[in-house]
Amino acid sequence: MDLHATYPALSDLRRRAQRRIPKFVWEYLDSGTGNEATKARNRADLDRIGMMPAILGGEFTPDLSISLFGQTLPLPFGFSPIGMSGLIWPDAEGHLARAAARAGIPYSLSTVASQSPEDLAPHLGSHGWFQMYPPRDPEIRKDMLQRARSAGFNTLILTVDVPVASRRERQVRSGLTNPPKLTPRLMAQVAMRPAWALGMAQRGMPHMRMLDKYTSDATANLSPTAHVGYLLRTAPDWEYVKWLRDHWDGPFVIKGVLRPEDAAQLESLGVDGIWVSNHAGRQFDGAPSSIAALPAIRDATDLPVIFDSGVESGLDILRAMALGADFVMLGRAPHFALAALGPRGVDHLIDLLAKDLSANMGQLGATDLKNLPAPIALTENPVKPAL
């Protein structure tokens, strides 16, 4: 089967994914928080960014490689961390890590993933990133860092935009809890998704394996969108950032930055990268779009700037890079691809994004990612594909 003929865009993979996973899992993956206005802004504001096409540039093959943290990467994108990936598809973390390693791009493992750093160690390539939700106990912090380092993760991410659990009303309405409890209502949904159900039966329902060492099963008084990780977690402050900088000897990235003054202060503390993100609209429904926040942060720091939230295509990646991003991360997209087609879906997504990057760079006359034209504002309402 020619996957490019059948699934030429992420929207095709998204539709198929929705048909292959239970509704409560879909709501976990696809939902934002509140009325999902921030999630909608992410998409709408990306659609308003254009670039002027170029003509008579002759034949060329665009160079898609970039340099980040002293390494050359073949593509300008990687995979963001998502908690409990293994709920979305069996062995999701393993499938995504292996696909990223084959492509030579970063894969990020969450502290609250359904596999541990040790589980992923055999599958990492050279670009394993570990995302930390900040434990309160310094000894647990040290142990987590050592486990990540020993497993082969070379870049540390501190996520700072989750000081408390968000409400994620769609997720609550779906009946999903953490850890998942298969009520009769949810079992009826599982019965309608045989491929997902068979995979889960073979592997068992996922849980947050990294935290097994530090917690019991006590989750009393937690909200449905919270989880056992909240029993360990603290809301980090500037001193916390300094502590991590002192205890991690590789690239250190702060994820969840929207204010330029915060980016400047983080640079002064010695972090290595700024990750512009509004958590894809999953944390606060009154936030600006990540793409709207990007230019001011680019102006405020000389550090590498990473971007996420709402990215669905190679064109979106170029939009972010034209506004100052050095690298782009995708969270929902690889999970849509995995749920749609299994492991081959992730490889297909990587190829799809690379081909879309090349096609759009050809239209722009951009021989490489350092020579993109300046962005322009598009005022018309974009036509959205039916999902």
Disulfide bonds with the S-S distance in Angstrom:
none
